[in-house]
């Protein structure tokens, strides 16, 4: 089974509007972390936001927020007030904290976001 | 803190040749990861080091791939007898135990 599922290959959003990028995950580990990374066309992976499995509140970082629904195993990224510079690939990732093999990270297949002027 | 450094940025090789990539992590990051990414896909896990110990290696990784991290500092990834299917971006990332910090990657093209 896929550890991370991103079901939206491509998304479009009007500039200044909000957009939600979907992510579901699969783990039986009680301790894990959820991440979102942005990859512009230049190729570098840029960290956006982090949510720990035990965190009670949804994480926020500026215009980014993570809608964490633990029972549904979803970790959607919400970008508010979209800007042209937000056009990029977005990857959801999960870190499992394994007792003997340490931290292992899994990535989804990504969502390509295009911001329309 | 100069970030994660990868060398070379680009590598073009002929099928059957061996190639080696280098990754210098952020100093004092004890965890180091190698990923492979093809166009339009997410990073695919290859292998993971904690200090000098290689703790996990993807089952998808053939015996032609080997990685080392002597003394727990820089790491090298070697691909022997390259195949056209090895063409991809090879990403290195390091971590102190939280999020991953990525390098700019090495783009490999096998002709």
Interface residues (C-beta under 8 A of the other chain):
Chain A: X4 X6 X33 X35 X37 X43 X44 X45 X47 X50 X91 X93 X101 X102 X103 X104 X105 X106 X107 X108 X109 X110
Chain B: X31 X33 X35 X40 X41 X42 X43 X44 X45 X48 X50 X55 X56 X89 X91 X93 X95 X97 X98 X99 X100 X101 X102 X104 X105
